[in-house]
Structure formats: structure tokens, C-alpha cells
Amino acid sequence: MKKIRLSSTALAAALVLGAAALHLPAHAADTKAKKIALSNNFAGNSWRQAMLKSWDKVTKDAVTKGVVAQAPSFTTSENQATEQAAQIQNMILQGFDAIVINAASPTALNGAVKQACDAGIVVVSFDGIVTEPCAYRIAVDFKQLGAMQIDYFASRGLKGNLLEVRGLAGVFVDDEIHQGITAAVAKRPEYKIVGSVHGNWTQTVAQKEVSAILSTLPQVAAVATQGGDGYGVAQAFKAAGRPTPVIFMGNRQDELAWWKEQRDANKYQTMSASIAPGASTFAFWVAQQILSGAKVPKEMKLPISVVTQETLDDAVKKTEVGSVVNVEYSQKEVIDFIAKAK
């Protein structure tokens, strides 16, 4: 058999082409033996369930194709920062090469995160991010997500009292959206927040908490929310026999279905926005890219997923019952995003 010898130039070109076919930079190290784990603090709503489903779908494919060796997910049972810190410490002992975190607190996990970094483990936080400098952070502009709700109410010419439904207390996302809402209200004297409850991003909790406070509130013109709570808010107002205010939605299927029903029946108008649950897949590929040797920015912001009156029908059609408007990321999309971010 005749041997084929490649010149150094031809060999280099072949390596570049091979890397391109796998959507990898030419300099990328092999990650097929690497293990990446997801540490998640909460799974009690449709967004978190969709997030875990997206992680499972994308990472199983990556393992099957030999991109990484393992990519399991772990969720704490009590949504306590101490419990998640212990979970991360166990992951360190188990020898994971990277840990992706949706954190119970932006600060309370920093000690465990620093231990992971000191052990040479890559830490990527997303959605509920951590502030430890050694970690990477991926989120949307949550303050903008809060402010855009007030801007939308103003664009509708609404004036008067607002109800605020917050998320999980102590989590970065809740704090940031709340700050965006209150800062925007402070600039608009036509609005006053007359009530605030924590709905935990869950329609059943939101309905219960809003029902408990409604009898103490004056007329409400609009409700600022954080996602997973819009349908519950609507049911609380209905049960109390009060007029339905303009409720800003959070891209959950039950919210969108209710909105469409109300639009078709009485021309109800609102808007919806959230971070896509598939942010977990973006974080996975970021971790994989760092392990491959890629230079990645420590801070990255994903686009906010928005549903408008004009795009509602399409969003309802594409979103599974019990799920959330979603975007799942491919390896190539993340590589391209990182290149543009740099």
C-alpha cells in the first residue's frame, strides 16, 4: 500500500477543516474525557422543569457524540444555599471538571465556588448567578426585564396603582427584576406600588399570595411579575370578583393560553418576556468551550425572549403544554456568540 505523506502546510489545513466540521476552533483541546455537572437549587415550576429538560436533551446528545464523558444534573430538595454549597463540595470530591450552577443565592455559595476554582474546576453560573470572581456569569439584563414592564404600562397610557409579584426571595434574579421595577416606577409619578408578594415563580403560590392581599388593596391598574405567576394572578382577581388588570406575563404556556383566550373573547392586551430555559444549554457549551481552551468573557448577557400581541399566536402554537417559550443553543451558536462577545 502506498503511503501518503502530507506537507506541514497540508496537515495544518486538514486539522483546521476537521475542527471546523466539529464546530471547534483549530486550537481546541479534546474534551471527550471531561465531566460537567449541573447544580440546580430549585425545580418547582415550569421554567425550571423546562430548563432541566433542555439540559438533559442537549447534554445526552453531547455525551453520545463523544464531546464530553458525562453531564448529569443535580437539584437540591430544600432550595437552601447551605444544601447547594454541600452539593457543590460533593461535586468537587467526585472529580467533575466543570460545574454549571443555577444558584440559590448570589453570595452564599461563593465559598464553595472558590473551593471548586481552587481545585482547578471551571464554574459557570447562569440565571441565578454567583458573585465569586473566579466564576463565569450568564444571564439576561434582569433589571431591564423589570423596567420594560413599567415602560410597557406607560406605552399603554395606564396610570395608577401597581401590584408587584416577586420570585424566590434571596435569589439574584428576584433582586434584579425587583430593582428594575422600582427604579422605573421612581421615574414615573403616575405609578404607585400598593402591594408586593413573593409568588416563587409558581402560579399556585402566586394565586394564594395575591388572594391573601387583594382585600387590602385599592383598585389595581396593572401587575408587574417575574414569570410563572401571571395565570395565578389572573385567577386570584377572578376569584375575588375584581376587574382583571393588565398583567405582564412571563412566557409560560398557561399564561399565554389564558392571554390568547382573553384576547379572543374581549381583546385583552398585554406583553410577555423572560429568560429562555435553554440558557442551561448555553452554560453547558460555555463550560465545554472553557475546558477546550477557549478564552471566554467572564460576563455574558443573553437576549430576553419577548412575546407581543402580534407574536402571541405563534408562541402558543410552538410552546408545549406545561412548558415555556424556549431557545436551546448548539455548540456552534455558543462558539459564534463568544467570538462576537470578545
C-alpha positions as CSV (number, residue, x, y, z in Angstrom):
1,M,0.0,0.0,0.0
2,K,1.4,3.3,-1.0
3,K,1.9,5.8,2.0
4,I,0.5,9.3,1.6
5,R,2.7,12.0,3.1
6,L,1.3,15.4,3.9
7,S,3.3,18.5,4.0
8,S,3.2,20.5,7.2
9,T,1.0,23.1,5.5
10,A,-1.4,20.4,4.2
11,L,-1.6,18.8,7.6
12,A,-2.4,22.0,9.3
13,A,-5.1,22.7,6.8
14,A,-6.6,19.3,7.4
15,L,-6.6,19.8,11.1
16,V,-8.4,23.2,10.7
17,L,-11.0,21.6,8.4
18,G,-11.6,18.8,10.9
19,A,-12.1,21.2,13.7
20,A,-14.5,23.3,11.6
21,A,-16.6,20.2,10.9
22,L,-16.9,19.7,14.7
23,H,-17.6,23.4,15.2
24,L,-14.4,23.6,17.2
25,P,-11.6,26.2,17.0
26,A,-8.4,24.7,15.5
27,H,-6.6,25.1,18.8
28,A,-9.3,23.3,20.9
29,A,-8.3,20.6,23.2
30,D,-10.2,17.3,23.3
31,T,-13.0,17.3,26.0
32,K,-14.3,13.7,25.4
33,A,-13.0,12.6,28.9
34,K,-14.3,15.7,30.7
35,K,-17.2,15.6,33.2
36,I,-19.6,18.6,33.5
37,A,-22.3,18.7,36.3
38,L,-25.3,20.9,36.7
39,S,-26.0,22.1,40.3
40,N,-29.6,23.4,40.4
41,N,-31.3,24.9,43.5
42,F,-35.0,24.6,42.6
43,A,-37.2,22.6,40.3
44,G,-40.7,23.5,41.5
45,N,-42.1,25.4,38.5
46,S,-42.5,25.1,34.7
47,W,-39.4,27.2,33.9
48,R,-37.1,25.1,36.0
49,Q,-38.6,21.9,34.6
50,A,-38.1,23.1,31.0
51,M,-34.5,24.2,31.9
52,L,-33.7,20.7,33.2
53,K,-35.3,19.1,30.2
54,S,-33.2,21.2,27.8
55,W,-30.0,20.4,29.7
56,D,-30.8,16.7,29.6
57,K,-31.6,16.8,25.9
58,V,-28.5,18.7,24.7
59,T,-26.0,17.0,27.1
60,K,-27.2,13.5,26.3
61,D,-26.5,14.2,22.7
62,A,-23.1,15.6,23.5
63,V,-22.2,12.5,25.5
64,T,-23.5,10.2,22.7
65,K,-21.3,12.0,20.2
66,G,-18.2,11.9,22.5
67,V,-17.9,15.6,23.1
68,V,-17.9,15.0,26.9
69,A,-17.9,11.9,29.1
70,Q,-20.7,12.9,31.5
71,A,-23.1,15.7,32.1
72,P,-25.5,14.8,34.9
73,S,-27.8,17.3,36.7
74,F,-28.5,17.5,40.4
75,T,-31.2,19.5,42.1
76,T,-31.4,20.3,45.9
77,S,-34.5,19.3,47.7
78,E,-35.0,22.3,50.0
79,N,-33.8,25.3,47.9
80,Q,-31.3,26.2,50.7
81,A,-27.9,27.8,49.9
82,T,-26.2,25.6,52.6
83,E,-27.6,22.5,50.9
84,Q,-26.4,23.6,47.5
85,A,-23.0,24.5,48.9
86,A,-22.7,21.0,50.2
87,Q,-23.8,19.6,46.8
88,I,-21.0,21.6,45.1
89,Q,-18.5,20.3,47.6
90,N,-19.6,16.8,46.8
91,M,-19.1,17.5,43.1
92,I,-15.5,18.6,43.9
93,L,-14.8,15.3,45.6
94,Q,-16.4,13.4,42.7
95,G,-13.8,14.9,40.3
96,F,-16.0,16.9,37.9
97,D,-14.0,19.1,35.6
98,A,-16.7,21.8,35.4
99,I,-19.7,22.8,37.4
100,V,-22.6,24.7,36.0
101,I,-24.7,26.4,38.7
102,N,-28.2,27.9,38.9
103,A,-27.7,29.4,42.3
104,A,-29.9,29.8,45.4
105,S,-28.0,33.0,46.3
106,P,-25.6,35.3,44.5
107,T,-23.2,35.4,47.6
108,A,-23.9,32.4,49.9
109,L,-22.3,29.9,47.6
110,N,-19.1,31.9,47.0
111,G,-17.1,29.9,49.5
112,A,-17.9,26.6,47.8
113,V,-17.4,28.1,44.4
114,K,-14.0,29.4,45.4
115,Q,-13.1,25.8,46.6
116,A,-14.1,24.5,43.2
117,C,-12.0,27.0,41.4
118,D,-9.0,26.4,43.7
119,A,-9.3,22.7,42.8
120,G,-9.0,23.6,39.1
121,I,-12.7,23.2,38.3
122,V,-14.4,25.5,35.9
123,V,-17.5,27.1,37.4
124,V,-20.2,28.7,35.2
125,S,-23.2,30.3,36.8
126,F,-26.4,31.2,34.8
127,D,-29.8,32.7,35.6
128,G,-29.2,32.7,39.3
129,I,-25.6,33.7,39.1
130,V,-22.9,33.9,41.8
131,T,-20.6,36.9,42.5
132,E,-17.4,35.0,43.3
133,P,-14.8,36.5,40.8
134,C,-13.4,33.1,39.7
135,A,-16.8,32.0,38.3
136,Y,-18.3,32.8,34.9
137,R,-21.8,34.5,34.8
138,I,-24.5,34.2,32.1
139,A,-27.8,36.0,32.4
140,V,-30.2,38.4,30.7
141,D,-30.4,42.0,31.8
142,F,-32.9,41.3,34.6
143,K,-33.1,44.9,35.7
144,Q,-34.1,45.8,32.1
145,L,-36.7,42.9,32.3
146,G,-38.2,44.8,35.3
147,A,-38.0,48.2,33.7
148,M,-39.5,47.1,30.4
149,Q,-42.7,46.2,32.2
150,I,-43.2,49.7,33.5
151,D,-42.3,51.1,30.1
152,Y,-45.0,48.8,28.6
153,F,-47.6,50.0,31.0
154,A,-46.7,53.6,30.2
155,S,-46.9,52.9,26.5
156,R,-50.5,51.8,27.0
157,G,-51.3,55.0,28.8
158,L,-52.0,53.2,32.1
159,K,-51.9,55.2,35.3
160,G,-52.5,54.4,39.0
161,N,-51.7,51.6,41.4
162,L,-49.5,48.6,40.7
163,L,-49.1,45.2,42.3
164,E,-45.7,43.6,42.2
165,V,-45.4,39.8,42.3
166,R,-41.8,38.8,43.0
167,G,-40.0,35.5,42.7
168,L,-37.9,33.4,45.1
169,A,-36.6,35.6,48.0
170,G,-32.8,36.0,48.1
171,V,-32.2,34.8,44.6
172,F,-30.2,37.1,42.2
173,V,-33.0,37.1,39.6
174,D,-35.7,38.2,42.1
175,D,-33.5,41.1,43.4
176,E,-32.5,42.3,39.9
177,I,-36.0,42.3,38.4
178,H,-37.4,44.0,41.6
179,Q,-34.7,46.7,41.4
180,G,-35.6,47.3,37.7
181,I,-39.3,47.7,38.5
182,T,-38.8,50.0,41.5
183,A,-36.2,52.2,39.7
184,A,-38.6,52.6,36.7
185,V,-41.6,53.4,39.0
186,A,-39.5,56.0,40.8
187,K,-39.1,57.9,37.5
188,R,-42.9,57.8,36.8
189,P,-45.1,59.7,39.3
190,E,-48.2,58.3,37.7
191,Y,-47.5,54.9,39.3
192,K,-47.5,53.7,42.9
193,I,-46.7,50.2,44.1
194,V,-49.5,49.4,46.6
195,G,-48.7,45.8,47.3
196,S,-45.9,43.2,46.9
197,V,-45.9,39.5,47.4
198,H,-43.5,36.6,46.6
199,G,-45.1,34.2,44.1
200,N,-42.0,32.0,43.9
201,W,-42.3,31.9,40.0
202,T,-45.2,29.4,40.5
203,Q,-48.8,30.1,39.6
204,T,-50.3,28.2,42.6
205,V,-48.2,30.2,45.1
206,A,-48.8,33.4,43.2
207,Q,-52.6,32.8,43.3
208,K,-52.5,32.1,47.0
209,E,-50.4,35.1,47.9
210,V,-52.2,37.6,45.7
211,S,-55.6,36.3,47.0
212,A,-54.4,36.9,50.6
213,I,-53.5,40.6,49.9
214,L,-56.2,41.6,47.5
215,S,-58.8,42.6,50.0
216,T,-56.4,45.2,51.4
217,L,-55.6,46.8,48.1
218,P,-57.3,49.7,46.2
219,Q,-58.1,49.3,42.5
220,V,-55.1,47.9,40.7
221,A,-54.3,49.2,37.1
222,A,-51.5,46.7,36.3
223,V,-49.4,43.9,37.8
224,A,-45.6,43.6,37.4
225,T,-44.5,40.0,37.6
226,Q,-41.4,37.8,37.2
227,G,-42.7,34.8,35.3
228,G,-44.7,31.7,36.2
229,D,-47.1,33.8,38.1
230,G,-49.4,35.6,35.6
231,Y,-52.0,32.9,35.3
232,G,-52.2,32.6,39.1
233,V,-52.6,36.4,39.4
234,A,-55.5,36.4,36.9
235,Q,-57.2,33.6,38.8
236,A,-56.9,35.4,42.1
237,F,-58.5,38.6,40.7
238,K,-61.3,36.5,39.1
239,A,-62.0,34.7,42.4
240,A,-62.2,38.0,44.2
241,G,-64.6,39.3,41.7
242,R,-62.3,42.2,40.8
243,P,-61.7,43.6,37.4
244,T,-58.7,42.0,35.6
245,P,-55.8,44.4,35.4
246,V,-53.1,44.4,32.8
247,I,-50.8,41.6,33.9
248,F,-47.3,41.4,32.4
249,M,-46.6,37.7,31.6
250,G,-43.5,35.5,31.8
251,N,-43.7,33.3,28.7
252,R,-45.2,30.2,30.5
253,Q,-47.6,28.2,28.4
254,D,-50.6,28.6,30.8
255,E,-50.1,32.3,30.8
256,L,-50.0,32.6,27.1
257,A,-53.0,30.3,26.6
258,W,-55.0,32.4,29.1
259,W,-53.9,35.6,27.4
260,K,-55.0,34.3,24.0
261,E,-58.3,33.2,25.4
262,Q,-58.9,36.6,26.8
263,R,-57.7,38.4,23.7
264,D,-60.1,36.4,21.5
265,A,-63.0,36.9,23.9
266,N,-62.6,40.6,24.9
267,K,-59.5,42.0,23.1
268,Y,-57.3,41.7,26.2
269,Q,-53.8,43.2,25.6
270,T,-50.5,42.6,27.4
271,M,-46.9,41.6,26.8
272,S,-44.7,38.7,28.0
273,A,-40.9,38.4,28.5
274,S,-38.4,36.1,30.2
275,I,-35.0,34.4,30.0
276,A,-35.3,31.2,27.9
277,P,-34.9,28.0,30.0
278,G,-32.4,26.8,27.3
279,A,-29.9,29.2,29.0
280,S,-28.8,26.0,30.7
281,T,-27.6,24.6,27.3
282,F,-25.7,27.9,26.6
283,A,-24.0,27.5,30.0
284,F,-23.1,23.9,29.2
285,W,-21.4,24.8,26.0
286,V,-19.6,27.7,27.6
287,A,-18.2,25.2,30.2
288,Q,-17.2,22.8,27.4
289,Q,-15.5,25.6,25.5
290,I,-13.5,26.7,28.5
291,L,-12.4,23.1,29.1
292,S,-11.3,23.0,25.4
293,G,-9.0,26.0,26.0
294,A,-11.2,28.8,24.5
295,K,-10.9,32.3,26.0
296,V,-14.4,33.2,27.3
297,P,-15.6,36.5,28.8
298,K,-16.4,36.3,32.5
299,E,-19.8,38.1,32.0
300,M,-22.2,37.3,29.1
301,K,-25.8,38.5,28.6
302,L,-28.3,36.6,26.6
303,P,-31.2,38.3,24.8
304,I,-34.6,38.5,26.5
305,S,-37.3,36.3,24.9
306,V,-40.3,38.5,24.2
307,V,-43.9,37.7,23.2
308,T,-46.1,40.5,21.9
309,Q,-49.7,40.8,20.9
310,E,-48.5,40.2,17.3
311,T,-46.5,37.1,18.0
312,L,-48.8,35.5,20.6
313,D,-50.4,33.0,18.2
314,D,-47.1,31.7,17.1
315,A,-45.8,31.4,20.6
316,V,-48.8,29.5,21.8
317,K,-48.5,27.1,18.8
318,K,-44.8,26.4,19.5
319,T,-44.9,26.1,23.3
320,E,-45.8,22.7,24.7
321,V,-48.5,22.5,27.4
322,G,-46.8,22.9,30.8
323,S,-43.7,24.4,29.3
324,V,-42.1,27.8,28.5
325,V,-41.2,29.7,25.4
326,N,-37.7,28.4,24.8
327,V,-34.4,28.6,22.9
328,E,-31.9,25.8,23.0
329,Y,-28.3,26.5,21.9
330,S,-26.0,24.5,19.8
331,Q,-22.2,24.3,20.2
332,K,-21.7,26.4,17.1
333,E,-24.1,29.1,18.2
334,V,-22.2,29.4,21.5
335,I,-18.8,29.5,19.8
336,D,-20.1,32.3,17.5
337,F,-21.6,34.2,20.5
338,I,-18.3,34.0,22.3
339,A,-16.4,35.2,19.3
340,K,-18.7,38.3,18.9
341,A,-18.6,38.9,22.7
342,K,-14.8,39.1,22.6
